[in-house]
Amino acid sequence: FPGFDGPIAAMLGTLDGSGNPVPLGWADPITENPSLGSVEVWEIHNFTEDAHPIHIHEVQFQVVDRQPFEGDARGPESWETGFKDTVIAYPEQVTRVRAQFNTPGQFVWHCHIVEHEDNEMMRPYFVGPNPPTP
């Protein structure tokens, strides 16, 4: 199709020192490395135009809040109370979740839209010391 560039792949990643997104693929070094037993608040920045159901393996977490890039934070939706393993990250917002990491080893977090997780919207994380290198 002339002029058709195809879909732009959404990727997970991290932020640089200026707060700019740094997309990472599956084979890139592990950037999420909680200590065994630690409680962490993860901030999921959604720079895309789509909502993404983000699933974190091996933990149950609580939704802390969501904050538009240009606005104030608001608490979780009424149906998001209690512990979850998936949260919807809305476009142009930061979604915060709190989890305790009690199981050592390597696991994954990813978008639960199959086409997205199959196209690099999946990242490893490692609980404990000495995460493996790809």
Secondary structure as UniProt FT lines:
FT   TURN            2..3
FT   STRAND          13..15
FT   TURN            17..18
FT   STRAND          21..23
FT   TURN            26..27
FT   TURN            36..37
FT   STRAND          39..46
FT   STRAND          52..56
FT   TURN            57..58
FT   STRAND          61..68
FT   TURN            69..70
FT   HELIX           78..80
FT   STRAND          86..89
FT   TURN            91..92
FT   STRAND          93..100
FT   STRAND          105..111
FT   HELIX           114..117
FT   TURN            118..120
FT   STRAND          122..127
//
